[in-house]
Amino acid sequence: MKIKIFALLIAASMAGGCGKDFLRRMPLDQLTDQTYWTTEENVRAFAYRFYPVYFSGFNSGFAWSNYTYLGQGLNDDFAPETPNPFTKQIPTTSTNWGFTRVRDANLMLARVQGMANLQPATREHWMGVARLFRAMAYYQLVNDYGDVQWYDRPLDIIEEKELFKPRDTRTIVMDHLQEDLEFAAAKIRESDGAKGLNVTKWVALAYMSRIMLFEGTWQKYHANNAEKSKKYLEAAKWAANEVITKGGFEFSHGYRESFNSLDLASNKEMIMYRSYVTGVLTHSMMSYVNTDAQVGPSKNLVESYLCKDGLPIGLSPQYKGDKTMADVLTDRDPRLGHTVAPALRPTGSKGRFNNYATSTSGYAHHKFLNEAIAGLPNGTSNQNDTDAPVVRLGEVMVNYAEACAELGTLTQADLDKSINKLRARPVNNANPLPPLQVLGGQPAVNGVAYDDPARDPAVPALIWEIRRERRVELSMEGFRLDDLRRWKKMGYADTRANSDINRGAWIKRSEWEKAGGGSWLVNITLTGTDEGYIVPSVSANADRIFDNERVYLTPIPADQIKIFSDKGYELKQNPLWSN
């Protein structure tokens, strides 16, 4: 767009005194394949159109990404006053169903292939970038809808039969997607421009580990396809291992510094991040945890963090209980204190005990809060300029560990190169958790196997612990909903079946009212009369009930099915949604 605007300005400046020479030239405000696809700089400019879509970070302005409750609220990590419901009706229309990004990637791929002026390695690099973006576009489509049409070239509008062809099976699409990711990982440069701000081989591998893990577990738990599950999980494991062992990434900063820093350039965990600049590109992510009323972490999430001896709260003698915030945070996984604020902030308490955001659950998350700028202009509204992680080593490590566990091949060496490095990272000099061990296929610490009494009995103990580590490491980052979906565990988000996701902190009403000098807690419901756990959602009509497995796939919007029908073709609705 900047190139086109520049060309228009040149043309306008010349138009006032145009002579015969100008009239014989090609108009400078017209871009064609012949004039655009001529330099690597132009290819790079075209590639940047994908960045805000797939590498959105904290997004921009008042727009939101998947972080915190505002991005992916339908899960068991948060305790809202009105829980996000499961989809109940087929939507009339949706912007999620569409192939614009697929076409853009195919167009880029086709044009780059034809650029004979590029050196072979340069051409293959940009072909790899195009195929990475095509893979990411299809990952979103398959994630939402399952079967979708596979297109490997930009179609012309007259190719009606191809445009309206039936959906290809999920596995066909994912096999093609895996080929795209493998090509990208093989051909994209190891470095390109400013470190951490552009697509590299390591970015492609990191996303490959994420996407292949998703599909490997989907095939295992939904499709019961052992062959495809193994194929995709092995690809996830390989890709993650490449990043871990060859990428040169490491933990150079504390856990919370990966989420609240003004500059992530020196943070060696970052495989890719998005840079923000005051007055140029800003966001409102920090404002949500700084000044706005927030949906707080659920009791269920807070209780999932281990104690410092590496044991769950139901087994550890170090667990102090939850009657005060000090008890909740004492002798726990250090990541809990870097995710949840040290003081309770019940709804209505702002200005009484602190000036930060209040929370529906009393527990407030501050993972993204930079206290040094909290009261400054860039700490409020949509003027935040803290940098955002896009993909980081911590995620790749839990991807690796989970792929190994799901394959049934997890060894102590696998844990030591992944989860145990997460546990040993610097967290403001806090004592790390002891290493996780595997003994006879069971989780263990200090040579003693254990089994969490809160474990879902349908989930093996070792996989339960790997999933716990993932939940804790990636808390508030927008992964939980997709994790529950691929594990076929959306039942965890049922507020009636799992009351702890509609519970918050324990408080004593009289003590808080006395300290606050008023009766502002009258509108807060507790499990007891004067003391108990905060109950954010009190209306039975607001209960979120999981009663139909059709919600694992998004229904195809009605207008798309009608468009196909009007043209004499059939677009089949997703299973269970057509009944």
C-alpha positions as a Python dict, from the first residue, in 0.01 Angstrom:
ca = {
    (1, 'M'): (0, 0, 0),
    (2, 'K'): (284, 241, 85),
    (3, 'I'): (438, 169, -257),
    (4, 'K'): (113, 239, -432),
    (5, 'I'): (54, 563, -242),
    (6, 'F'): (407, 675, -326),
    (7, 'A'): (344, 602, -693),
    (8, 'L'): (21, 800, -683),
    (9, 'L'): (201, 1099, -533),
    (10, 'I'): (463, 1091, -808),
    (11, 'A'): (197, 1072, -1075),
    (12, 'A'): (4, 1362, -921),
    (13, 'S'): (314, 1582, -901),
    (14, 'M'): (392, 1524, -1268),
    (15, 'A'): (38, 1564, -1395),
    (16, 'G'): (40, 1946, -1362),
    (17, 'G'): (320, 1991, -1616),
    (18, 'C'): (295, 1679, -1824),
    (19, 'G'): (446, 1696, -2169),
    (20, 'K'): (475, 1456, -2458),
    (21, 'D'): (741, 1253, -2276),
    (22, 'F'): (510, 1191, -1978),
    (23, 'L'): (222, 1089, -2204),
    (24, 'R'): (436, 818, -2361),
    (25, 'R'): (515, 653, -2022),
    (26, 'M'): (323, 382, -1839),
    (27, 'P'): (104, 544, -1571),
    (28, 'L'): (297, 526, -1245),
    (29, 'D'): (-17, 467, -1036),
    (30, 'Q'): (-81, 125, -1187),
    (31, 'L'): (74, -185, -1030),
    (32, 'T'): (70, -505, -1230),
    (33, 'D'): (233, -844, -1186),
    (34, 'Q'): (501, -730, -1427),
    (35, 'T'): (579, -410, -1236),
    (36, 'Y'): (534, -535, -878),
    (37, 'W'): (688, -881, -861),
    (38, 'T'): (1034, -762, -956),
    (39, 'T'): (1232, -718, -630),
    (40, 'E'): (1277, -893, -298),
    (41, 'E'): (1175, -570, -123),
    (42, 'N'): (835, -585, -291),
    (43, 'V'): (793, -950, -194),
    (44, 'R'): (876, -862, 166),
    (45, 'A'): (620, -580, 158),
    (46, 'F'): (354, -823, 34),
    (47, 'A'): (443, -1071, 310),
    (48, 'Y'): (391, -807, 577),
    (49, 'R'): (16, -809, 506),
    (50, 'F'): (1, -1143, 692),
    (51, 'Y'): (182, -1023, 1005),
    (52, 'P'): (-106, -843, 1182),
    (53, 'V'): (-325, -1149, 1116),
    (54, 'Y'): (-97, -1429, 1234),
    (55, 'F'): (151, -1244, 1456),
    (56, 'S'): (-91, -1002, 1620),
    (57, 'G'): (75, -998, 1965),
    (58, 'F'): (-135, -770, 2185),
    (59, 'N'): (-307, -643, 1867),
    (60, 'S'): (-345, -264, 1839),
    (61, 'G'): (-565, 17, 1966),
    (62, 'F'): (-866, -124, 2147),
    (63, 'A'): (-870, -446, 1943),
    (64, 'W'): (-800, -770, 2129),
    (65, 'S'): (-607, -1086, 2060),
    (66, 'N'): (-658, -1416, 2240),
    (67, 'Y'): (-493, -1311, 2567),
    (68, 'T'): (-686, -1322, 2896),
    (69, 'Y'): (-1062, -1369, 2916),
    (70, 'L'): (-1144, -1122, 2640),
    (71, 'G'): (-979, -1343, 2381),
    (72, 'Q'): (-1082, -1696, 2477),
    (73, 'G'): (-1329, -1680, 2763),
    (74, 'L'): (-1501, -2014, 2713),
    (75, 'N'): (-1282, -2232, 2934),
    (76, 'D'): (-1213, -2321, 3297),
    (77, 'D'): (-941, -2063, 3366),
    (78, 'F'): (-1176, -1772, 3438),
    (79, 'A'): (-1472, -1700, 3664),
    (80, 'P'): (-1701, -1451, 3485),
    (81, 'E'): (-2027, -1308, 3614),
    (82, 'T'): (-2193, -1421, 3291),
    (83, 'P'): (-2006, -1720, 3144),
    (84, 'N'): (-1959, -1731, 2770),
    (85, 'P'): (-2211, -1988, 2641),
    (86, 'F'): (-2154, -2274, 2405),
    (87, 'T'): (-2271, -2206, 2050),
    (88, 'K'): (-2635, -2309, 2020),
    (89, 'Q'): (-2743, -2194, 1675),
    (90, 'I'): (-2599, -2192, 1325),
    (91, 'P'): (-2490, -1835, 1249),
    (92, 'T'): (-2634, -1652, 951),
    (93, 'T'): (-2289, -1537, 847),
    (94, 'S'): (-1932, -1536, 975),
    (95, 'T'): (-1603, -1377, 873),
    (96, 'N'): (-1416, -1687, 991),
    (97, 'W'): (-1535, -1894, 694),
    (98, 'G'): (-1337, -1761, 402),
    (99, 'F'): (-1034, -1830, 183),
    (100, 'T'): (-897, -1480, 130),
    (101, 'R'): (-574, -1554, 317),
    (102, 'V'): (-538, -1885, 137),
    (103, 'R'): (-565, -1703, -195),
    (104, 'D'): (-317, -1435, -84),
    (105, 'A'): (-64, -1703, 12),
    (106, 'N'): (-120, -1894, -313),
    (107, 'L'): (-82, -1574, -512),
    (108, 'M'): (243, -1491, -334),
    (109, 'L'): (373, -1845, -391),
    (110, 'A'): (288, -1845, -761),
    (111, 'R'): (440, -1503, -827),
    (112, 'V'): (760, -1573, -633),
    (113, 'Q'): (805, -1900, -823),
    (114, 'G'): (806, -1699, -1146),
    (115, 'M'): (1066, -1441, -1034),
    (116, 'A'): (1363, -1557, -1238),
    (117, 'N'): (1568, -1256, -1123),
    (118, 'L'): (1590, -1389, -765),
    (119, 'Q'): (1874, -1611, -655),
    (120, 'P'): (1751, -1971, -599),
    (121, 'A'): (1799, -1957, -221),
    (122, 'T'): (1618, -1622, -202),
    (123, 'R'): (1331, -1751, -413),
    (124, 'E'): (1298, -2066, -200),
    (125, 'H'): (1303, -1858, 119),
    (126, 'W'): (1001, -1656, 6),
    (127, 'M'): (828, -1964, -129),
    (128, 'G'): (873, -2109, 220),
    (129, 'V'): (727, -1796, 378),
    (130, 'A'): (425, -1816, 144),
    (131, 'R'): (371, -2182, 227),
    (132, 'L'): (398, -2107, 600),
    (133, 'F'): (122, -1848, 567),
    (134, 'R'): (-89, -2090, 364),
    (135, 'A'): (-44, -2351, 637),
    (136, 'M'): (-148, -2102, 904),
    (137, 'A'): (-454, -1998, 705),
    (138, 'Y'): (-561, -2360, 669),
    (139, 'Y'): (-487, -2435, 1033),
    (140, 'Q'): (-742, -2173, 1136),
    (141, 'L'): (-999, -2311, 893),
    (142, 'V'): (-948, -2674, 996),
    (143, 'N'): (-942, -2576, 1363),
    (144, 'D'): (-1284, -2416, 1324),
    (145, 'Y'): (-1461, -2626, 1063),
    (146, 'G'): (-1280, -2957, 1015),
    (147, 'D'): (-1315, -3053, 649),
    (148, 'V'): (-1247, -2764, 409),
    (149, 'Q'): (-1162, -2725, 41),
    (150, 'W'): (-791, -2748, -34),
    (151, 'Y'): (-656, -2501, -290),
    (152, 'D'): (-290, -2493, -390),
    (153, 'R'): (-312, -2217, -650),
    (154, 'P'): (-494, -1885, -691),
    (155, 'L'): (-820, -1957, -871),
    (156, 'D'): (-977, -1736, -1134),
    (157, 'I'): (-1333, -1620, -1075),
    (158, 'I'): (-1451, -1815, -1381),
    (159, 'E'): (-1335, -2149, -1234),
    (160, 'E'): (-1674, -2214, -1082),
    (161, 'K'): (-1644, -2590, -1050),
    (162, 'E'): (-1327, -2555, -841),
    (163, 'L'): (-1461, -2266, -638),
    (164, 'F'): (-1770, -2465, -542),
    (165, 'K'): (-1612, -2809, -507),
    (166, 'P'): (-1699, -3029, -206),
    (167, 'R'): (-1492, -3003, 108),
    (168, 'D'): (-1178, -3216, 123),
    (169, 'T'): (-1134, -3439, 424),
    (170, 'R'): (-954, -3302, 725),
    (171, 'T'): (-665, -3547, 691),
    (172, 'I'): (-607, -3460, 324),
    (173, 'V'): (-582, -3094, 415),
    (174, 'M'): (-358, -3159, 714),
    (175, 'D'): (-125, -3379, 511),
    (176, 'H'): (-83, -3094, 263),
    (177, 'L'): (-40, -2855, 554),
    (178, 'Q'): (236, -3069, 699),
    (179, 'E'): (414, -3066, 362),
    (180, 'D'): (393, -2685, 360),
    (181, 'L'): (539, -2663, 710),
    (182, 'E'): (821, -2902, 629),
    (183, 'F'): (909, -2704, 316),
    (184, 'A'): (901, -2381, 516),
    (185, 'A'): (1125, -2523, 787),
    (186, 'A'): (1374, -2643, 527),
    (187, 'K'): (1388, -2333, 306),
    (188, 'I'): (1324, -2025, 522),
    (189, 'R'): (1635, -1845, 642),
    (190, 'E'): (1761, -1895, 994),
    (191, 'S'): (1777, -1517, 1034),
    (192, 'D'): (1623, -1233, 836),
    (193, 'G'): (1641, -870, 938),
    (194, 'A'): (1594, -757, 1296),
    (195, 'K'): (1608, -1056, 1528),
    (196, 'G'): (1270, -1165, 1655),
    (197, 'L'): (1065, -940, 1427),
    (198, 'N'): (1057, -1138, 1102),
    (199, 'V'): (972, -1489, 989),
    (200, 'T'): (1263, -1728, 1025),
    (201, 'K'): (1321, -2101, 1014),
    (202, 'W'): (1268, -2110, 1390),
    (203, 'V'): (933, -1935, 1368),
    (204, 'A'): (821, -2192, 1110),
    (205, 'L'): (937, -2479, 1331),
    (206, 'A'): (770, -2334, 1640),
    (207, 'Y'): (437, -2303, 1461),
    (208, 'M'): (483, -2651, 1317),
    (209, 'S'): (516, -2786, 1672),
    (210, 'R'): (194, -2607, 1772),
    (211, 'I'): (-13, -2705, 1471),
    (212, 'M'): (100, -3066, 1450),
    (213, 'L'): (42, -3114, 1823),
    (214, 'F'): (-311, -2984, 1786),
    (215, 'E'): (-391, -3218, 1500),
    (216, 'G'): (-210, -3517, 1646),
    (217, 'T'): (-418, -3503, 1962),
    (218, 'W'): (-736, -3427, 1765),
    (219, 'Q'): (-683, -3741, 1559),
    (220, 'K'): (-618, -3939, 1877),
    (221, 'Y'): (-913, -3822, 2085),
    (222, 'H'): (-1174, -3734, 1823),
    (223, 'A'): (-1105, -3942, 1513),
    (224, 'N'): (-943, -4245, 1683),
    (225, 'N'): (-699, -4248, 1392),
    (226, 'A'): (-382, -4393, 1542),
    (227, 'E'): (-184, -4374, 1217),
    (228, 'K'): (-245, -4004, 1155),
    (229, 'S'): (-211, -3920, 1522),
    (230, 'K'): (134, -4078, 1534),
    (231, 'K'): (237, -3906, 1212),
    (232, 'Y'): (142, -3559, 1329),
    (233, 'L'): (270, -3602, 1685),
    (234, 'E'): (607, -3718, 1557),
    (235, 'A'): (620, -3409, 1336),
    (236, 'A'): (538, -3189, 1639),
    (237, 'K'): (809, -3358, 1845),
    (238, 'W'): (1069, -3322, 1568),
    (239, 'A'): (993, -2955, 1505),
    (240, 'A'): (1003, -2867, 1875),
    (241, 'N'): (1327, -3055, 1923),
    (242, 'E'): (1488, -2862, 1636),
    (243, 'V'): (1403, -2534, 1808),
    (244, 'I'): (1513, -2652, 2152),
    (245, 'T'): (1844, -2806, 2045),
    (246, 'K'): (1951, -2591, 1749),
    (247, 'G'): (1775, -2255, 1772),
    (248, 'G'): (1998, -2098, 2035),
    (249, 'F'): (1705, -1979, 2250),
    (250, 'E'): (1727, -1980, 2628),
    (251, 'F'): (1576, -1826, 2941),
    (252, 'S'): (1759, -1502, 3006),
    (253, 'H'): (1484, -1319, 3197),
    (254, 'G'): (1226, -1393, 3464),
    (255, 'Y'): (891, -1544, 3370),
    (256, 'R'): (684, -1227, 3396),
    (257, 'E'): (943, -1022, 3205),
    (258, 'S'): (840, -1207, 2891),
    (259, 'F'): (496, -1043, 2911),
    (260, 'N'): (529, -695, 3062),
    (261, 'S'): (851, -552, 2918),
    (262, 'L'): (884, -233, 2717),
    (263, 'D'): (1150, -399, 2502),
    (264, 'L'): (1185, -772, 2435),
    (265, 'A'): (1486, -741, 2204),
    (266, 'S'): (1728, -876, 2466),
    (267, 'N'): (1499, -1155, 2588),
    (268, 'K'): (1652, -1474, 2451),
    (269, 'E'): (1332, -1673, 2499),
    (270, 'M'): (1161, -1482, 2218),
    (271, 'I'): (1141, -1673, 1892),
    (272, 'M'): (925, -1390, 1761),
    (273, 'Y'): (771, -1085, 1927),
    (274, 'R'): (578, -776, 1824),
    (275, 'S'): (739, -440, 1898),
    (276, 'Y'): (526, -143, 2005),
    (277, 'V'): (628, 224, 1992),
    (278, 'T'): (460, 513, 2172),
    (279, 'G'): (260, 727, 1931),
    (280, 'V'): (320, 486, 1643),
    (281, 'L'): (181, 144, 1732),
    (282, 'T'): (20, 83, 2071),
    (283, 'H'): (-231, -150, 2237),
    (284, 'S'): (-464, -169, 2537),
    (285, 'M'): (-362, -503, 2685),
    (286, 'M'): (-198, -358, 2994),
    (287, 'S'): (-493, -129, 3062),
    (288, 'Y'): (-713, -433, 3115),
    (289, 'V'): (-499, -557, 3402),
    (290, 'N'): (-419, -205, 3522),
    (291, 'T'): (-735, 7, 3544),
    (292, 'D'): (-1029, -180, 3392),
    (293, 'A'): (-1259, -425, 3570),
    (294, 'Q'): (-1138, -771, 3477),
    (295, 'V'): (-1269, -1125, 3475),
    (296, 'G'): (-1056, -1295, 3736),
    (297, 'P'): (-888, -1635, 3746),
    (298, 'S'): (-1105, -1917, 3873),
    (299, 'K'): (-1044, -2111, 4192),
    (300, 'N'): (-991, -2410, 3962),
    (301, 'L'): (-698, -2244, 3787),
    (302, 'V'): (-534, -2116, 4106),
    (303, 'E'): (-552, -2461, 4263),
    (304, 'S'): (-386, -2622, 3961),
    (305, 'Y'): (-47, -2469, 4052),
    (306, 'L'): (184, -2705, 4239),
    (307, 'C'): (351, -2641, 4572),
    (308, 'K'): (724, -2578, 4583),
    (309, 'D'): (793, -2941, 4666),
    (310, 'G'): (655, -3031, 4323),
    (311, 'L'): (338, -3191, 4460),
    (312, 'P'): (-27, -3094, 4397),
    (313, 'I'): (-205, -2908, 4676),
    (314, 'G'): (-403, -3223, 4759),
    (315, 'L'): (-81, -3407, 4849),
    (316, 'S'): (169, -3145, 4961),
    (317, 'P'): (230, -3074, 5332),
    (318, 'Q'): (350, -2729, 5221),
    (319, 'Y'): (4, -2617, 5114),
    (320, 'K'): (-116, -2344, 5349),
    (321, 'G'): (-477, -2329, 5234),
    (322, 'D'): (-666, -2045, 5070),
    (323, 'K'): (-816, -1834, 5347),
    (324, 'T'): (-576, -1545, 5281),
    (325, 'M'): (-387, -1436, 4973),
    (326, 'A'): (-62, -1485, 5160),
    (327, 'D'): (-159, -1848, 5222),
    (328, 'V'): (-248, -1897, 4855),
    (329, 'L'): (92, -1776, 4735),
    (330, 'T'): (317, -1920, 5004),
    (331, 'D'): (536, -2212, 4895),
    (332, 'R'): (375, -2241, 4554),
    (333, 'D'): (504, -2262, 4197),
    (334, 'P'): (666, -1916, 4150),
    (335, 'R'): (467, -1869, 3828),
    (336, 'L'): (150, -1833, 4036),
    (337, 'G'): (280, -1515, 4197),
    (338, 'H'): (385, -1385, 3857),
    (339, 'T'): (38, -1447, 3717),
    (340, 'V'): (-196, -1360, 4006),
    (341, 'A'): (-164, -1030, 4196),
    (342, 'P'): (-49, -1044, 4561),
    (343, 'A'): (-360, -864, 4691),
    (344, 'L'): (-724, -953, 4642),
    (345, 'R'): (-933, -708, 4439),
    (346, 'P'): (-1302, -799, 4478),
    (347, 'T'): (-1553, -620, 4260),
    (348, 'G'): (-1626, -273, 4398),
    (349, 'S'): (-1303, -241, 4597),
    (350, 'K'): (-1113, -9, 4362),
    (351, 'G'): (-977, 292, 4547),
    (352, 'R'): (-1024, 127, 4888),
    (353, 'F'): (-716, -92, 4895),
    (354, 'N'): (-539, -29, 4563),
    (355, 'N'): (-586, 162, 4243),
    (356, 'Y'): (-559, -136, 4011),
    (357, 'A'): (-832, -329, 3832),
    (358, 'T'): (-1095, -512, 4035),
    (359, 'S'): (-1186, -870, 3960),
    (360, 'T'): (-1498, -1084, 3941),
    (361, 'S'): (-1329, -1362, 4139),
    (362, 'G'): (-1131, -1147, 4383),
    (363, 'Y'): (-818, -1302, 4234),
    (364, 'A'): (-671, -1053, 3986),
    (365, 'H'): (-416, -1140, 3721),
    (366, 'H'): (-119, -910, 3669),
    (367, 'K'): (95, -1117, 3432),
    (368, 'F'): (90, -836, 3173),
    (369, 'L'): (116, -542, 3413),
    (370, 'N'): (424, -321, 3415),
    (371, 'E'): (398, -135, 3745),
    (372, 'A'): (666, 118, 3645),
    (373, 'I'): (436, 275, 3386),
    (374, 'A'): (99, 193, 3543),
    (375, 'G'): (23, 557, 3622),
    (376, 'L'): (175, 705, 3307),
    (377, 'P'): (-9, 778, 2980),
    (378, 'N'): (145, 472, 2810),
    (379, 'G'): (13, 253, 3091),
    (380, 'T'): (-352, 338, 3036),
    (381, 'S'): (-621, 345, 2767),
    (382, 'N'): (-501, 225, 2426),
    (383, 'Q'): (-157, 385, 2456),
    (384, 'N'): (27, 82, 2598),
    (385, 'D'): (367, 17, 2442),
    (386, 'T'): (488, -299, 2618),
    (387, 'D'): (616, -553, 2366),
    (388, 'A'): (418, -873, 2304),
    (389, 'P'): (550, -1227, 2274),
    (390, 'V'): (426, -1395, 1955),
    (391, 'V'): (586, -1735, 1995),
    (392, 'R'): (839, -1827, 2263),
    (393, 'L'): (1057, -2109, 2386),
    (394, 'G'): (830, -2187, 2682),
    (395, 'E'): (547, -2291, 2452),
    (396, 'V'): (774, -2500, 2230),
    (397, 'M'): (901, -2688, 2535),
    (398, 'V'): (553, -2783, 2656),
    (399, 'N'): (463, -2877, 2297),
    (400, 'Y'): (762, -3112, 2294),
    (401, 'A'): (684, -3272, 2628),
    (402, 'E'): (319, -3327, 2541),
    (403, 'A'): (398, -3477, 2199),
    (404, 'C'): (636, -3723, 2367),
    (405, 'A'): (379, -3812, 2634),
    (406, 'E'): (99, -3863, 2381),
    (407, 'L'): (327, -4084, 2171),
    (408, 'G'): (404, -4290, 2482),
    (409, 'T'): (779, -4229, 2445),
    (410, 'L'): (841, -3972, 2719),
    (411, 'T'): (1176, -4029, 2893),
    (412, 'Q'): (1360, -3851, 3171),
    (413, 'A'): (1586, -3698, 2908),
    (414, 'D'): (1278, -3553, 2735),
    (415, 'L'): (1160, -3396, 3062),
    (416, 'D'): (1505, -3259, 3138),
    (417, 'K'): (1526, -3076, 2805),
    (418, 'S'): (1175, -2930, 2832),
    (419, 'I'): (963, -2907, 3147),
    (420, 'N'): (1253, -2917, 3389),
    (421, 'K'): (1420, -2628, 3209),
    (422, 'L'): (1097, -2433, 3248),
    (423, 'R'): (1100, -2505, 3619),
    (424, 'A'): (1465, -2402, 3656),
    (425, 'R'): (1434, -2070, 3472),
    (426, 'P'): (1516, -1754, 3665),
    (427, 'V'): (1203, -1615, 3830),
    (428, 'N'): (1334, -1319, 4030),
    (429, 'N'): (1560, -1549, 4231),
    (430, 'A'): (1268, -1756, 4361),
    (431, 'N'): (1348, -2116, 4442),
    (432, 'P'): (1257, -2332, 4143),
    (433, 'L'): (1035, -2638, 4157),
    (434, 'P'): (1211, -2973, 4181),
    (435, 'P'): (1249, -3157, 3850),
    (436, 'L'): (959, -3367, 3728),
    (437, 'Q'): (1056, -3732, 3701),
    (438, 'V'): (905, -4034, 3533),
    (439, 'L'): (915, -4362, 3725),
    (440, 'G'): (751, -4668, 3576),
    (441, 'G'): (537, -4449, 3354),
    (442, 'Q'): (417, -4240, 3650),
    (443, 'P'): (501, -3881, 3748),
    (444, 'A'): (741, -3845, 4040),
    (445, 'V'): (945, -3591, 4238),
    (446, 'N'): (1251, -3669, 4448),
    (447, 'G'): (1229, -4033, 4346),
    (448, 'V'): (873, -4085, 4470),
    (449, 'A'): (582, -4140, 4231),
    (450, 'Y'): (255, -3957, 4300),
    (451, 'D'): (-98, -3933, 4169),
    (452, 'D'): (-298, -3612, 4204),
    (453, 'P'): (-627, -3688, 4387),
    (454, 'A'): (-791, -3417, 4172),
    (455, 'R'): (-692, -3593, 3849),
    (456, 'D'): (-955, -3668, 3586),
    (457, 'P'): (-962, -4051, 3608),
    (458, 'A'): (-993, -4074, 3230),
    (459, 'V'): (-653, -3906, 3187),
    (460, 'P'): (-334, -4103, 3267),
    (461, 'A'): (-139, -3956, 3557),
    (462, 'L'): (169, -3863, 3353),
    (463, 'I'): (-31, -3691, 3080),
    (464, 'W'): (-231, -3512, 3352),
    (465, 'E'): (91, -3361, 3487),
    (466, 'I'): (213, -3260, 3140),
    (467, 'R'): (-120, -3088, 3078),
    (468, 'R'): (-94, -2914, 3415),
    (469, 'E'): (248, -2780, 3321),
    (470, 'R'): (109, -2652, 2992),
    (471, 'R'): (-185, -2482, 3162),
    (472, 'V'): (40, -2306, 3412),
    (473, 'E'): (313, -2207, 3167),
    (474, 'L'): (69, -2068, 2909),
    (475, 'S'): (-188, -1925, 3151),
    (476, 'M'): (-383, -1625, 3013),
    (477, 'E'): (-218, -1658, 2671),
    (478, 'G'): (-520, -1785, 2478),
    (479, 'F'): (-440, -2156, 2446),
    (480, 'R'): (-679, -2312, 2695),
    (481, 'L'): (-994, -2325, 2481),
    (482, 'D'): (-816, -2497, 2193),
    (483, 'D'): (-649, -2735, 2438),
    (484, 'L'): (-983, -2842, 2585),
    (485, 'R'): (-1122, -2885, 2234),
    (486, 'R'): (-840, -3104, 2101),
    (487, 'W'): (-835, -3317, 2418),
    (488, 'K'): (-1212, -3362, 2390),
    (489, 'K'): (-1252, -3211, 2736),
    (490, 'M'): (-1496, -2925, 2686),
    (491, 'G'): (-1691, -3075, 2974),
    (492, 'Y'): (-1437, -2907, 3203),
    (493, 'A'): (-1599, -2574, 3109),
    (494, 'D'): (-1944, -2682, 3236),
    (495, 'T'): (-2017, -2451, 3530),
    (496, 'R'): (-2271, -2686, 3693),
    (497, 'A'): (-2056, -2998, 3671),
    (498, 'N'): (-1743, -2813, 3784),
    (499, 'S'): (-1841, -2555, 4044),
    (500, 'D'): (-1482, -2442, 4110),
    (501, 'I'): (-1476, -2259, 3777),
    (502, 'N'): (-1755, -2043, 3921),
    (503, 'R'): (-1566, -1977, 4241),
    (504, 'G'): (-1305, -1721, 4338),
    (505, 'A'): (-1115, -1621, 4649),
    (506, 'W'): (-1223, -1688, 5009),
    (507, 'I'): (-1319, -1373, 5196),
    (508, 'K'): (-1489, -1282, 5522),
    (509, 'R'): (-1752, -1019, 5450),
    (510, 'S'): (-1740, -844, 5787),
    (511, 'E'): (-1362, -804, 5783),
    (512, 'W'): (-1359, -655, 5433),
    (513, 'E'): (-1648, -419, 5508),
    (514, 'K'): (-1485, -301, 5828),
    (515, 'A'): (-1153, -241, 5651),
    (516, 'G'): (-1327, -62, 5366),
    (517, 'G'): (-1548, 152, 5584),
    (518, 'G'): (-1872, 57, 5414),
    (519, 'S'): (-2105, -217, 5296),
    (520, 'W'): (-1991, -234, 4934),
    (521, 'L'): (-1967, -615, 4950),
    (522, 'V'): (-2346, -642, 4967),
    (523, 'N'): (-2356, -715, 4594),
    (524, 'I'): (-2101, -996, 4615),
    (525, 'T'): (-2234, -1348, 4662),
    (526, 'L'): (-2041, -1594, 4879),
    (527, 'T'): (-2078, -1967, 4935),
    (528, 'G'): (-2156, -1884, 5299),
    (529, 'T'): (-2341, -1600, 5466),
    (530, 'D'): (-2055, -1403, 5620),
    (531, 'E'): (-1759, -1592, 5475),
    (532, 'G'): (-1688, -1820, 5186),
    (533, 'Y'): (-1573, -1830, 4827),
    (534, 'I'): (-1684, -1557, 4592),
    (535, 'V'): (-1948, -1684, 4346),
    (536, 'P'): (-1928, -1459, 4037),
    (537, 'S'): (-2220, -1607, 3840),
    (538, 'V'): (-2533, -1639, 4054),
    (539, 'S'): (-2814, -1688, 3802),
    (540, 'A'): (-2904, -2043, 3704),
    (541, 'N'): (-3000, -1905, 3365),
    (542, 'A'): (-2636, -1810, 3309),
    (543, 'D'): (-2504, -2160, 3377),
    (544, 'R'): (-2286, -2294, 3097),
    (545, 'I'): (-2389, -2655, 3036),
    (546, 'F'): (-2200, -2890, 2806),
    (547, 'D'): (-2461, -3119, 2653),
    (548, 'N'): (-2371, -3165, 2285),
    (549, 'E'): (-2043, -3267, 2124),
    (550, 'R'): (-2128, -3073, 1810),
    (551, 'V'): (-1963, -2768, 1969),
    (552, 'Y'): (-1619, -2914, 1901),
    (553, 'L'): (-1660, -2789, 1543),
    (554, 'T'): (-1796, -2451, 1439),
    (555, 'P'): (-2112, -2466, 1224),
    (556, 'I'): (-2075, -2342, 868),
    (557, 'P'): (-2268, -2016, 833),
    (558, 'A'): (-2607, -2044, 664),
    (559, 'D'): (-2533, -1786, 395),
    (560, 'Q'): (-2242, -1995, 261),
    (561, 'I'): (-2458, -2304, 230),
    (562, 'K'): (-2718, -2097, 45),
    (563, 'I'): (-2459, -1952, -194),
    (564, 'F'): (-2353, -2304, -289),
    (565, 'S'): (-2714, -2414, -327),
    (566, 'D'): (-2804, -2115, -546),
    (567, 'K'): (-2522, -2212, -780),
    (568, 'G'): (-2638, -2573, -799),
    (569, 'Y'): (-2373, -2715, -564),
    (570, 'E'): (-2384, -2862, -213),
    (571, 'L'): (-2189, -2748, 90),
    (572, 'K'): (-2258, -2997, 367),
    (573, 'Q'): (-2306, -2874, 722),
    (574, 'N'): (-2083, -3009, 998),
    (575, 'P'): (-2188, -3330, 1174),
    (576, 'L'): (-2459, -3293, 1441),
    (577, 'W'): (-2527, -2933, 1333),
    (578, 'S'): (-2745, -3048, 1043),
    (579, 'N'): (-2987, -3230, 1273),
}
